[in-house]
């Protein structure tokens, strides 16, 4: 966990309008913060350069993922207020909003740094696309069986034949990677999971140090799969395309107001999946 911070004086806010009540909660939070002398700015102002102590993201985990990637280069901590289904990444629920705002004003919250992944796509050794991911990088997204050669830190592991390959961060180990049978990890690491593999060089989902580099070469000839970052950004690849995945130089800062433990949220998520 990170160190305690002084009370906030400037806060950014953003919401996703497809979640019922998110905008109303944002408006209520803005009024409450401004009544205590805190300046509030919308996401557009923050992206234009306005400095803030914290960005509040009202929505679900997708809203938080989008906001986190935007704020990573600015080193602005993000706090998610959940209006989605489970919202494992979101620190608090709507019912905890008032208490959370008080925690921010008093400065008794913590900030935790989370690693990101960087995927670099090469065609004929030329970089054609690069993207950072907070949760995971997926090579897949096709309705056909894929053939993918996998190397880890320069050592060729073998070929995976199946739906695809997921490389997840510690944060993403509780998301798509877990749905594909991967482990939940509580320390900084990356998790390599073969999705619905018919034949796999990996005997089981593999936990790797963040210093590792995963290189995947697409050997699929009958279809063109995608490289997908956090389920939100994608790039369609060719036979022979190389995907290099390693730790990103950027990282995400998440605000923890200390109201719910990560293990308690994980237990709730697991219960709702059964």
Kinemage of the C-alpha trace (Angstrom):
@kinemage 1
@onewidth
@group {chain A} dominant
@subgroup {mainchain}
@vectorlist {calphas} color= white
{ca unk a 1} P 0.000 0.000 0.000
{ca unk a 2} L 1.106 3.575 -0.585
{ca unk a 3} L 1.591 6.417 1.831
{ca unk a 4} L -1.216 8.535 3.251
{ca unk a 5} L -1.981 11.754 1.394
{ca unk a 6} L -3.043 15.233 2.544
{ca unk a 7} L -6.644 16.230 1.944
{ca unk a 8} L -7.612 16.970 -1.648
{ca unk a 9} L -8.028 20.534 -2.900
{ca unk a 10} L -8.756 19.805 -6.596
{ca unk a 11} L -10.735 16.832 -7.900
{ca unk a 12} L -11.533 15.693 -11.439
{ca unk a 13} L -14.757 13.854 -12.291
{ca unk a 14} L -15.988 11.690 -15.158
{ca unk a 15} L -18.959 9.384 -15.652
{ca unk a 16} L -20.322 6.878 -18.138
{ca unk a 17} L -23.862 7.760 -19.071
{ca unk a 18} L -24.964 4.206 -19.835
{ca unk a 19} L -24.917 3.499 -16.093
{ca unk a 20} L -28.138 4.709 -14.456
{ca unk a 21} L -27.489 7.219 -11.718
{ca unk a 22} L -23.825 7.842 -12.524
{ca unk a 23} L -24.295 11.455 -13.641
{ca unk a 24} L -26.564 12.233 -10.689
{ca unk a 25} L -23.956 10.815 -8.313
{ca unk a 26} L -21.237 12.868 -9.990
{ca unk a 27} L -23.325 16.034 -9.610
{ca unk a 28} L -23.976 15.224 -5.949
{ca unk a 29} L -20.279 14.604 -5.327
{ca unk a 30} L -19.358 17.875 -7.023
{ca unk a 31} L -21.806 19.841 -4.879
{ca unk a 32} L -20.587 18.172 -1.696
{ca unk a 33} L -16.922 18.753 -2.497
{ca unk a 34} L -17.428 22.373 -3.535
{ca unk a 35} L -19.334 23.034 -0.303
{ca unk a 36} L -16.121 22.088 1.518
{ca unk a 37} L -13.899 24.325 -0.588
{ca unk a 38} L -12.653 21.697 -3.042
{ca unk a 39} L -12.391 22.730 -6.713
{ca unk a 40} L -13.986 20.268 -9.154
{ca unk a 41} L -13.094 19.888 -12.852
{ca unk a 42} L -14.527 17.686 -15.591
{ca unk a 43} L -12.458 15.189 -17.565
{ca unk a 44} L -12.056 17.524 -20.526
{ca unk a 45} L -10.441 20.164 -18.325
{ca unk a 46} L -8.110 17.575 -16.802
{ca unk a 47} L -7.083 16.301 -20.245
{ca unk a 48} L -6.420 19.919 -21.258
{ca unk a 49} L -3.822 20.137 -18.498
{ca unk a 50} L -5.710 21.052 -15.331
{ca unk a 51} L -3.900 19.470 -12.387
{ca unk a 52} L -6.003 17.551 -9.857
{ca unk a 53} L -5.236 15.454 -6.791
{ca unk a 54} L -7.667 12.655 -7.678
{ca unk a 55} L -9.981 11.728 -10.557
{ca unk a 56} L -13.346 10.209 -9.598
{ca unk a 57} L -14.730 7.790 -12.228
{ca unk a 58} L -18.462 7.037 -11.925
{ca unk a 59} L -19.485 3.870 -13.801
{ca unk a 60} L -18.171 0.323 -13.883
{ca unk a 61} L -14.781 -1.294 -14.305
{ca unk a 62} L -14.757 -0.275 -17.992
{ca unk a 63} L -15.091 3.377 -17.003
{ca unk a 64} L -12.245 2.986 -14.526
{ca unk a 65} L -10.019 1.231 -17.079
{ca unk a 66} L -10.563 4.016 -19.622
{ca unk a 67} L -9.913 6.764 -17.074
{ca unk a 68} L -6.861 4.985 -15.662
{ca unk a 69} L -5.154 4.746 -19.048
{ca unk a 70} L -5.805 8.444 -19.655
{ca unk a 71} L -4.374 9.433 -16.270
{ca unk a 72} L -1.356 7.085 -16.248
{ca unk a 73} L 0.958 9.487 -18.074
{ca unk a 74} L -0.109 12.304 -15.725
{ca unk a 75} L 0.406 10.297 -12.508
{ca unk a 76} L -3.089 11.260 -11.354
{ca unk a 77} L -4.686 8.751 -8.943
{ca unk a 78} L -8.094 7.383 -9.944
{ca unk a 79} L -10.956 6.274 -7.710
{ca unk a 80} L -13.822 4.254 -9.173
{ca unk a 81} L -17.393 4.561 -7.883
{ca unk a 82} L -19.216 1.451 -9.031
{ca unk a 83} L -22.468 1.559 -10.980
{ca unk a 84} L -21.722 -1.655 -12.880
{ca unk a 85} L -22.482 -5.267 -12.006
{ca unk a 86} L -19.549 -6.339 -9.826
{ca unk a 87} L -16.979 -3.571 -10.202
{ca unk a 88} L -13.994 -5.344 -8.671
{ca unk a 89} L -11.635 -2.539 -9.690
{ca unk a 90} L -13.901 0.205 -8.372
{ca unk a 91} L -12.999 1.076 -4.801
{ca unk a 92} L -16.485 1.967 -3.552
{ca unk a 93} L -20.206 1.699 -4.267
{ca unk a 94} L -22.743 4.499 -4.606
{ca unk a 95} L -23.847 3.833 -1.022
{ca unk a 96} L -20.295 4.553 0.185
{ca unk a 97} L -19.925 7.802 -1.773
{ca unk a 98} L -20.547 10.255 1.078
{ca unk a 99} L -18.088 8.454 3.347
{ca unk a 100} L -15.552 8.304 0.523
{ca unk a 101} L -15.732 12.045 -0.112
{ca unk a 102} L -15.154 12.681 3.584
{ca unk a 103} L -12.098 10.409 3.462
{ca unk a 104} L -10.723 12.379 0.507
{ca unk a 105} L -11.275 15.743 2.185
{ca unk a 106} L -9.617 14.520 5.377
{ca unk a 107} L -6.720 12.984 3.459
{ca unk a 108} L -6.881 9.565 5.112
{ca unk a 109} L -6.828 7.569 1.878
{ca unk a 110} L -3.958 5.641 0.313
{ca unk a 111} L -2.646 5.461 -3.228
{ca unk a 112} L -1.477 2.161 -4.694
{ca unk a 113} L 0.672 1.865 -7.810
{ca unk a 114} L -0.337 -0.872 -10.271
{ca unk a 115} L 1.771 -2.055 -13.210
{ca unk a 116} L 0.595 -1.903 -16.819
{ca unk a 117} L 1.574 -3.948 -19.861
{ca unk a 118} L 2.796 -2.595 -23.174
{ca unk a 119} L 2.051 -4.519 -26.370
{ca unk a 120} L 4.160 -3.745 -29.430
{ca unk a 121} L 2.982 -5.093 -32.797
{ca unk a 122} L 5.546 -5.728 -35.538
{ca unk a 123} L 5.052 -6.619 -39.198
{ca unk a 124} L 8.320 -7.557 -40.921
{ca unk a 125} L 10.212 -6.134 -37.919
{ca unk a 126} L 8.520 -2.752 -38.302
{ca unk a 127} L 6.475 -1.408 -35.387
{ca unk a 128} L 2.924 -0.802 -36.626
{ca unk a 129} L 0.995 -0.386 -33.346
{ca unk a 130} L 1.678 0.015 -29.656
{ca unk a 131} L -0.746 0.116 -26.758
{ca unk a 132} L -0.728 0.009 -22.959
{ca unk a 133} L -3.113 -2.221 -21.009
{ca unk a 134} L -4.089 -2.091 -17.347
{ca unk a 135} L -5.894 -5.456 -17.181
{ca unk a 136} L -4.735 -7.660 -20.025
{ca unk a 137} L -3.587 -8.079 -23.589
{ca unk a 138} L -5.541 -10.689 -25.562
{ca unk a 139} L -4.401 -12.230 -28.816
{ca unk a 140} L -7.611 -13.706 -30.189
{ca unk a 141} L -11.015 -12.240 -30.930
{ca unk a 142} L -11.725 -14.638 -33.797
{ca unk a 143} L -14.329 -17.376 -34.182
{ca unk a 144} L -11.698 -19.670 -35.728
{ca unk a 145} L -8.953 -21.762 -34.127
{ca unk a 146} L -5.646 -19.900 -33.899
{ca unk a 147} L -2.045 -21.092 -34.020
{ca unk a 148} L 0.325 -18.949 -31.949
{ca unk a 149} L 4.044 -19.470 -31.280
{ca unk a 150} L 5.068 -18.340 -27.799
{ca unk a 151} L 8.478 -17.325 -26.436
{ca unk a 152} L 9.239 -16.078 -22.924
{ca unk a 153} L 12.273 -13.821 -22.453
{ca unk a 154} L 13.901 -15.170 -25.601
{ca unk a 155} L 13.211 -18.862 -24.948
{ca unk a 156} L 10.829 -20.554 -27.370
{ca unk a 157} L 8.131 -22.373 -25.388
{ca unk a 158} L 6.104 -23.874 -28.228
{ca unk a 159} L 2.817 -23.446 -30.061
{ca unk a 160} L -0.644 -22.839 -28.646
{ca unk a 161} L -3.613 -23.949 -30.743
{ca unk a 162} L -6.964 -22.668 -29.510
{ca unk a 163} L -9.007 -19.510 -29.049
{ca unk a 164} L -6.019 -17.351 -28.147
{ca unk a 165} L -3.613 -16.209 -25.462
{ca unk a 166} L -4.185 -13.831 -22.555
{ca unk a 167} L -1.366 -11.950 -20.832
{ca unk a 168} L -2.716 -10.303 -17.693
{ca unk a 169} L -1.369 -8.043 -14.991
{ca unk a 170} L -1.931 -8.628 -11.294
{ca unk a 171} L -4.976 -6.380 -11.639
{ca unk a 172} L -6.258 -8.237 -14.691
{ca unk a 173} L -5.843 -11.640 -13.050
{ca unk a 174} L -9.295 -11.105 -11.500
{ca unk a 175} L -10.901 -10.297 -14.867
{ca unk a 176} L -10.866 -12.100 -18.230
{ca unk a 177} L -7.842 -14.217 -17.261
{ca unk a 178} L -9.718 -15.649 -14.266
{ca unk a 179} L -12.707 -16.446 -16.496
{ca unk a 180} L -10.331 -18.418 -18.740
{ca unk a 181} L -9.073 -20.485 -15.797
{ca unk a 182} L -6.100 -18.379 -14.746
{ca unk a 183} L -4.978 -17.830 -11.147
{ca unk a 184} L -5.649 -14.753 -9.041
{ca unk a 185} L -2.335 -13.147 -8.062
{ca unk a 186} L -1.893 -10.571 -5.313
{ca unk a 187} L 1.704 -9.577 -6.113
{ca unk a 188} L 3.018 -7.657 -9.115
{ca unk a 189} L 3.405 -10.216 -11.911
{ca unk a 190} L 2.028 -11.140 -15.317
{ca unk a 191} L -0.133 -14.194 -15.951
{ca unk a 192} L -0.016 -16.131 -19.229
{ca unk a 193} L -3.176 -18.125 -20.008
{ca unk a 194} L -4.067 -20.189 -23.080
{ca unk a 195} L -7.772 -19.723 -23.807
{ca unk a 196} L -9.696 -22.921 -24.697
{ca unk a 197} L -6.540 -24.567 -25.991
{ca unk a 198} L -6.800 -27.695 -28.136
{ca unk a 199} L -3.038 -28.073 -27.936
{ca unk a 200} L -0.845 -25.960 -25.694
{ca unk a 201} L 2.831 -25.614 -24.904
{ca unk a 202} L 1.663 -24.408 -21.489
{ca unk a 203} L 0.673 -27.244 -19.165
{ca unk a 204} L -1.112 -24.729 -16.948
{ca unk a 205} L -1.615 -20.961 -16.625
{ca unk a 206} L 1.814 -19.507 -15.930
{ca unk a 207} L 2.798 -16.712 -13.524
{ca unk a 208} L 5.777 -14.682 -14.736
{ca unk a 209} L 7.813 -11.853 -13.202
{ca unk a 210} L 7.013 -8.393 -14.498
{ca unk a 211} L 10.549 -8.241 -15.910
{ca unk a 212} L 9.690 -10.988 -18.431
{ca unk a 213} L 8.967 -10.371 -22.098
{ca unk a 214} L 6.353 -12.498 -23.842
{ca unk a 215} L 6.641 -12.745 -27.626
{ca unk a 216} L 3.816 -14.242 -29.659
{ca unk a 217} L 4.082 -14.927 -33.382
{ca unk a 218} L 0.837 -15.430 -35.265
{ca unk a 219} L 0.936 -18.582 -37.428
{ca unk a 220} L -2.781 -18.567 -38.266
{ca unk a 221} L -3.498 -18.680 -41.994
{ca unk a 222} L -7.285 -19.119 -42.177
{ca unk a 223} L -8.317 -15.978 -40.298
{ca unk a 224} L -6.976 -12.680 -38.981
{ca unk a 225} L -7.136 -12.428 -35.188
{ca unk a 226} L -6.856 -9.281 -33.104
{ca unk a 227} L -4.639 -7.910 -30.379
{ca unk a 228} L -7.044 -6.432 -27.823
{ca unk a 229} L -6.066 -4.247 -24.853
{ca unk a 230} L -8.478 -4.215 -21.896
{ca unk a 231} L -11.337 -5.201 -24.193
{ca unk a 232} L -11.401 -1.636 -25.517
{ca unk a 233} L -8.613 -1.094 -28.059
{ca unk a 234} L -7.748 -3.550 -30.826
{ca unk a 235} L -5.582 -4.116 -33.879
{ca unk a 236} L -6.094 -6.856 -36.496
{ca unk a 237} L -2.951 -8.866 -37.233
{ca unk a 238} L -1.553 -10.901 -40.139
{ca unk a 239} L 0.063 -14.304 -40.463
{ca unk a 240} L 3.634 -13.705 -39.273
{ca unk a 241} L 2.815 -10.670 -37.122
{ca unk a 242} L 4.874 -10.556 -33.911
{ca unk a 243} L 3.408 -9.292 -30.635
{ca unk a 244} L 5.832 -8.331 -27.855
{ca unk a 245} L 4.321 -7.855 -24.393
{ca unk a 246} L 6.338 -6.431 -21.513
{ca unk a 247} L 5.976 -4.145 -18.541
{ca unk a 248} L 4.956 -0.641 -19.545
{ca unk a 249} L 7.021 2.316 -18.319
{ca unk a 250} L 3.681 3.831 -17.274
{ca unk a 251} L 1.689 2.689 -14.266
{ca unk a 252} L -1.750 3.350 -12.818
{ca unk a 253} L -2.363 4.977 -9.443
{ca unk a 254} L -5.497 3.725 -7.684
{ca unk a 255} L -7.047 5.432 -4.670
{ca unk a 256} L -7.923 3.142 -1.765
{ca unk a 257} L -10.191 4.835 0.797
{ca unk a 258} L -9.908 1.765 3.011
{ca unk a 259} L -13.624 0.926 3.118
{ca unk a 260} L -13.504 -2.575 1.573
{ca unk a 261} L -10.608 -5.045 1.464
{ca unk a 262} L -9.560 -6.476 -1.932
{ca unk a 263} L -10.098 -10.025 -0.673
{ca unk a 264} L -13.656 -9.202 0.412
{ca unk a 265} L -14.418 -7.856 -3.069
{ca unk a 266} L -12.857 -10.933 -4.663
{ca unk a 267} L -14.984 -13.213 -2.484
{ca unk a 268} L -18.099 -11.305 -3.549
{ca unk a 269} L -17.130 -11.529 -7.218
{ca unk a 270} L -16.495 -15.275 -6.960
{ca unk a 271} L -19.858 -15.799 -5.244
{ca unk a 272} L -21.710 -13.892 -7.981
{ca unk a 273} L -20.029 -16.051 -10.649
{ca unk a 274} L -21.352 -19.303 -9.133
